């Protein structure tokens, strides 16, 4: 995990505890300048002092706040924020080395008993600079793309958005592509006390869902939704 990704995840957990949606709101919670948290995120700087403050105020484990280890506290509210999903713009169909071709899979076509990563489920291909991917801490061999279906993720990921999925990242917390039975879904995931898995939609009109430990055999976490794919300029 690179420093930017680590800072992203820590800041996201701080938002969950502080019950705020944006970097600006989190900065206000701590009495900082409005851009301080965003600056820390961009530099890959983990806000350690703020983690300690919240840990003391809410009796939260620092292992969870800083390292993401252990179960998330019960009763926290996930913010509907897209700040953890940056945007990369593809490069058309370039000639020559230095680019990675990323297959875009059709989630709807792969639902049911079929397999997501079968060739017939490839809807299109986008080309991204390999250096861009590695700079984001991504292994090009582990990256695939998918088109978002539905509005359950609110402003984080809209219907029709395309997102890069890192198949090497399968440990919650964050936004993930997962299979539940024969259905493919994109949800914000959290581990909660007792080993259960909480599925959260960033659209507040959708209820949370909890998957109990005894039902986990029907669940496959496919990969973390890392980066939104922007339109070609």
C-alpha positions as CSV (number, residue, x, y, z in Angstrom):
1,X,0.0,0.0,0.0
2,X,1.4,3.4,-0.9
3,X,1.3,6.4,1.4
4,X,-1.5,8.2,-0.4
5,X,-3.8,5.1,-0.2
6,X,-2.9,4.7,3.5
7,X,-3.7,8.4,4.2
8,X,-7.0,8.0,2.2
9,X,-8.1,5.0,4.3
10,X,-7.2,6.6,7.6
11,X,-9.0,9.9,6.7
12,X,-12.1,7.8,5.6
13,X,-12.1,6.1,9.0
14,X,-11.8,9.4,10.8
15,X,-14.9,10.6,8.9
16,X,-16.8,7.6,9.9
17,X,-16.2,8.3,13.6
18,X,-16.6,12.1,13.3
19,X,-19.8,11.5,11.3
20,X,-18.9,13.9,8.5
21,X,-19.0,13.7,4.8
22,X,-16.2,15.8,3.3
23,X,-12.5,16.7,3.9
24,X,-13.7,20.2,4.7
25,X,-16.1,19.1,7.4
26,X,-13.5,16.9,9.0
27,X,-11.0,19.8,9.0
28,X,-13.7,21.9,10.7
29,X,-14.3,19.2,13.3
30,X,-10.7,19.5,14.4
31,X,-10.6,23.3,14.1
32,X,-8.2,23.3,11.1
33,X,-8.2,25.4,7.9
34,X,-10.7,24.1,5.4
35,X,-8.0,22.6,3.0
36,X,-5.8,21.0,5.7
37,X,-7.2,17.5,5.5
38,X,-7.2,17.5,1.7
39,X,-3.6,18.7,1.7
40,X,-2.6,15.8,4.0
41,X,-4.4,13.3,1.7
42,X,-2.6,14.6,-1.3
43,X,0.8,14.4,0.4
44,X,0.0,11.0,1.8
45,X,0.4,12.3,5.3
46,X,-1.6,10.4,8.0
47,X,-3.1,12.7,10.6
48,X,-1.8,10.9,13.6
49,X,-2.6,13.6,16.2
50,X,-6.2,13.7,15.1
51,X,-6.4,9.9,15.2
52,X,-5.2,10.0,18.9
53,X,-7.8,12.7,19.7
54,X,-10.7,10.7,18.3
55,X,-9.5,7.5,19.8
56,X,-9.5,9.2,23.3
57,X,-12.9,10.9,22.7
58,X,-14.7,7.9,21.4
59,X,-12.8,5.0,23.0
60,X,-11.8,3.7,19.6
61,X,-8.8,1.4,18.9
62,X,-5.8,3.2,17.3
63,X,-5.0,-0.1,15.6
64,X,-8.3,0.2,13.7
65,X,-8.1,4.0,13.1
66,X,-4.5,4.0,11.8
67,X,-3.9,0.4,10.5
68,X,-7.4,-0.8,9.8
69,X,-6.8,-3.9,12.0
70,X,-9.7,-5.5,13.8
71,X,-13.4,-4.8,13.6
72,X,-15.0,-1.4,13.0
73,X,-16.9,0.0,16.0
74,X,-20.6,-0.5,15.9
75,X,-23.1,2.2,15.1
76,X,-20.9,4.4,12.9
77,X,-22.3,6.1,9.8
78,X,-20.5,5.9,6.5
79,X,-20.3,9.3,4.7
80,X,-21.5,9.6,1.1
81,X,-18.3,11.0,-0.2
82,X,-16.3,10.4,-3.4
83,X,-13.1,11.8,-2.0
84,X,-11.4,8.4,-1.8
85,X,-12.0,7.8,-5.5
86,X,-9.6,9.8,-7.7
87,X,-10.1,10.0,-11.5
88,X,-7.7,8.9,-14.2
89,X,-8.3,9.8,-17.9
90,X,-7.6,7.1,-20.5
91,X,-5.5,7.8,-23.5
92,X,-7.5,6.5,-26.4
93,X,-5.7,3.7,-28.2
94,X,-2.1,4.7,-28.2
95,X,0.7,3.1,-30.1
96,X,4.0,2.0,-28.5
97,X,5.0,0.9,-25.0
98,X,4.2,2.5,-21.7
99,X,0.5,1.9,-21.7
100,X,-1.6,-0.8,-20.0
101,X,-4.8,-2.1,-21.7
102,X,-7.5,-2.5,-19.0
103,X,-10.6,-4.6,-19.9
104,X,-13.9,-3.2,-18.9
105,X,-16.3,-5.9,-17.8
106,X,-20.1,-5.9,-18.0
107,X,-21.4,-6.5,-14.5
108,X,-24.9,-7.3,-15.7
109,X,-23.7,-9.9,-18.2
110,X,-21.5,-11.6,-15.6
111,X,-24.3,-11.9,-13.1
112,X,-25.9,-15.3,-12.5
113,X,-23.8,-18.5,-12.5
114,X,-21.3,-17.1,-15.0
115,X,-17.8,-15.8,-14.3
116,X,-17.1,-12.1,-14.3
117,X,-13.7,-12.3,-16.0
118,X,-14.7,-14.4,-19.0
119,X,-13.7,-12.9,-22.3
120,X,-17.3,-12.6,-23.5
121,X,-18.1,-10.3,-20.7
122,X,-15.6,-7.7,-21.9
123,X,-17.6,-4.6,-22.9
124,X,-14.7,-2.4,-24.0
125,X,-11.0,-1.7,-23.4
126,X,-9.4,1.4,-22.1
127,X,-5.7,2.4,-22.2
128,X,-3.9,4.0,-19.3
129,X,-0.3,5.0,-18.8
130,X,1.4,2.3,-16.9
131,X,3.4,4.9,-14.9
132,X,0.1,6.4,-13.8
133,X,-1.1,3.1,-12.4
134,X,2.1,2.3,-10.6
135,X,2.2,5.9,-9.2
136,X,-1.2,5.1,-7.7
137,X,0.2,2.0,-6.1
138,X,-1.6,-0.4,-8.5
139,X,-0.2,-3.5,-10.1
140,X,-1.3,-3.3,-13.8
141,X,-1.7,-7.1,-13.8
142,X,-4.3,-6.9,-11.0
143,X,-6.4,-4.1,-12.4
144,X,-9.7,-4.5,-14.3
145,X,-12.5,-2.2,-15.0
146,X,-16.3,-2.3,-14.6
147,X,-19.3,-0.1,-15.3
148,X,-21.4,0.9,-12.4
149,X,-25.1,0.0,-12.5
150,X,-27.8,1.8,-10.5
151,X,-27.8,4.7,-8.1
152,X,-27.1,3.0,-4.7
153,X,-23.6,4.6,-4.4
154,X,-25.0,8.1,-4.7
155,X,-22.4,10.7,-5.7
156,X,-19.5,8.4,-5.0
157,X,-20.2,6.3,-8.1
158,X,-23.0,7.1,-10.4
159,X,-24.9,4.9,-12.8
160,X,-22.8,4.4,-15.9
161,X,-19.5,5.5,-14.2
162,X,-16.5,3.3,-15.0
163,X,-14.2,2.3,-12.2
164,X,-10.8,0.6,-11.8
165,X,-10.9,-2.4,-9.5
166,X,-7.8,-3.7,-7.7
167,X,-8.2,-7.5,-7.4
168,X,-5.2,-7.6,-4.9
169,X,-7.2,-5.6,-2.3
170,X,-10.0,-7.7,-0.7
171,X,-9.9,-6.6,2.9
172,X,-12.6,-4.1,4.0
173,X,-13.0,-1.1,4.7
174,X,-13.8,0.7,1.5
175,X,-15.8,0.5,-1.7
176,X,-15.7,-3.0,-3.3
177,X,-17.1,-5.1,-6.1
178,X,-18.5,-8.3,-4.6
179,X,-20.6,-11.2,-5.5
180,X,-23.5,-12.2,-3.3
181,X,-24.9,-15.5,-4.5
182,X,-25.4,-14.9,-8.3
183,X,-25.5,-11.1,-8.0
184,X,-22.7,-8.6,-8.5
185,X,-22.8,-5.4,-6.5
186,X,-20.7,-2.4,-5.7
187,X,-21.0,-1.4,-2.0
188,X,-19.0,0.2,0.8
189,X,-18.0,-2.6,3.1
190,X,-17.1,-2.6,6.8
191,X,-16.2,-5.4,9.2
192,X,-18.2,-5.1,12.4
193,X,-18.1,-6.8,15.8
194,X,-18.5,-10.6,15.7
195,X,-17.1,-11.0,12.2
196,X,-20.2,-9.8,10.3
197,X,-19.9,-7.7,7.2
198,X,-21.9,-4.5,6.8
199,X,-22.9,-3.4,3.2
200,X,-23.5,0.3,3.0
201,X,-25.0,2.4,0.1
202,X,-23.8,6.0,0.0
203,X,-27.2,6.9,-1.3
204,X,-29.1,7.5,2.0
205,X,-32.4,6.1,0.4
206,X,-30.9,2.6,0.6
207,X,-30.9,0.6,3.9
208,X,-27.7,-1.0,5.2
209,X,-27.4,-4.7,5.0
210,X,-25.6,-7.0,7.4
211,X,-24.2,-10.4,6.3
212,X,-23.7,-12.7,9.3
213,X,-20.6,-14.8,9.6
214,X,-22.5,-18.0,8.9
215,X,-23.6,-16.6,5.5
216,X,-20.2,-15.6,4.3
217,X,-19.8,-18.7,2.2
218,X,-22.2,-17.1,-0.3
219,X,-20.1,-14.0,-0.5
220,X,-16.9,-13.3,-2.6
221,X,-15.1,-10.0,-2.4
222,X,-13.7,-9.5,-5.9
223,X,-11.6,-6.3,-5.4
224,X,-11.5,-2.7,-4.2
225,X,-12.9,0.1,-6.3
226,X,-9.9,2.3,-6.4
227,X,-10.2,5.0,-9.1
228,X,-12.9,6.4,-11.4
229,X,-12.1,6.4,-15.1
230,X,-12.7,9.8,-16.6
231,X,-13.7,10.7,-20.1
232,X,-11.0,10.9,-22.8
233,X,-10.1,14.6,-23.3
